[in-house]
Amino acid sequence: MTVVPPVQLPPIVLMGVSGAGKTVVGNALADASGRVFIDGDDLHSAANKEKMRAGIPLADQDREPWLRTIGERLAVGDGVIVACSALKRRYRDLLREYAPGVFFAHLDPERAALEERVHTRAHEYMPAGLLDSQLAALEPLTDDEFGAVFHGEVTVEQTVADIRAALAGDGE
């Protein structure tokens, strides 16, 4: 008898700017797939949260320890789903150092939808005024990155189905 090792599910990073739907989609995707979901916002340091609460965009040196914490969690190997803006290619490269097979699901709704979401929700420390700085910093996925873009003109359920379909060949 041949023993077949279990398929290791790739970790997923739900990336995008504030208001893209990372947390909502992450919770729904975890429910649909039986995976663990972690909101990367919960892993920010108190100092980072205070800066953002004051409307000050984080600098790369602020983000690096946070990204390393996320990378360490991705490396566990349990197919975790993490919401993390991952706005710049170098941030995604750092996460790949920890989890080379990570799948980036870029949630990319229209700007009008983003603005409506960030202005109508209450977020502990992410004011709507930081949306412009995030959009300016965003570097879209490139062809050599393992991932896909998911536009926000569909329901959460459809986005979850689309992400699962994109991973269908990879054990999802």
N, C-alpha and C positions, 0 to 999 in steps of 0.2 A: 504494500500500500504506500502511495506517495502522499506525504504530508505537504499541503499547500499552506504557506504562511499567510496570515491574514493580510488583507490589503490595508496599507497605511493610508488613511485619509490625509490629503494635504491640508495644512492649516489655511484658513481664509482670513484675509484682511479686507474689511469693508472700508474703502477709502473714499475720500471726497471732502469737500468743504463743509462747514457748519450748516446744518439744515438739509443736507443731502439725503437724510433718512437712514444713516448708518445704524443707529440704535434700534429703530423700529424694524428695519429689515433684519438686523442681527438677531433680535429676539424671535422673529418669525422663522428665520432660517434655522435657528437652533431647535425650535419646536418641531419643525418639519423633518429635521435630519437626525435628531437625537444627540446633537453635539453640544458642547459647552459654549456659551457666549460670554464675552467679557467686553465691557465698554472701556475702551482705552482711556477715556476721560477720568475714570476712577483711579487710574494709575499715575496721574500727574502729581507732582510734588505740591505741597502747600504754597510754596513760593510761585510756582507756575500759575496756580489757580488765582493767587492774589494779583499777579500781573495781568492776567486776562480779565479778571473782574474789574480792574481799573481801566480796561480798554487798551492795554499795551500789548501789541503782538509779541509772541515769543520769538526769540532769536534762536539760531541753530544751537548755540551752546546751552540754551534752556531746554531744548527738545532732546538733545542727545541722551542724557540719562534716562529720560522717559522712553525713548525708542529702544534703548538697551533692555529696559525692564520688559517691554512688550516682546522684544526678540527672544529673551530668555523664556517667556511663557509660550511663544510659538514653537520653540525648540523641544518642548516636552514630548511631542509626538502623538498627541491624542486628537488631532484634527480640530483644535479649538478655532472658534470664530472670534475675531477681535475687531472692534470698531476703532479705527485709527486714521486720522486724516491722511497721513503718508503723502503729503502734498508734493514733495520733491523727489526726484529720482534718487538722490543720495540717501534720503531717508529710507526709501524702499530697498536700496542696496544694502544699507546697514541691517535692515530686518532680514534680508536674504542671507547675510553672514551667519545668522542664527538658525534660519530655517530655509535652506536653499529651494525647497519645493513649494514655498508659500504661493497661494493664488491670490492675486489682487483683484477684487471686484470693485471697480470704480463706479460709484453711484453719482450720476451726473444729470440732475434735473435742470430744467431751464432756469435762468436767473430770476425770472418773475416768481417762480415757485419757491426758490430759495429765500428770496426777500420776504415773501408772505410767511413762510415757516419761521424764520428767525425773528420776525416782528410780532408773531402771535403766540410764541411759546415762552415759557419761563425756564431759563437755564441758570443753574447755580452761579456760573462765572463766565459764560461766553456771551458777551453782549452783541447785539445785532451789528454794531459798528465795526466789528472785526471781520465781517464777511468780505469787504473789499480787499483787505490785506491778504486774506486766504485765497481769494480768486486770483490776485496778482502773483502769489507764490506758486500756484498750482502748475505742476508740470505733468501733462497727461502721460498715461502709459505709452511706452514705445513698443514697436513690433517684437523686440527681443525680450520683453517682460512677460512672464506667465500670468495672464489675467485677461480681463475683458471689461468693456464699458457697458453700463446698464443705465439707460435713460429713465428719467422719472415720470414719464407720461403714462405709465401703467400702474396698476394696483400693486400693493406690497406683495400680495400672493403671486402675482405674475412675475414680479422681480425675483422672488424666491425660486419660482419654477425655472426662470431663465438662468439663474446662477447654478442651480442643480443640473440643468441641461448642459451648461458649459463645462461642468465637471464630470459629466456622465462617463467619459472615457477615462477618468482618473480615480474611479472607486467611489464616487458619491452615489 
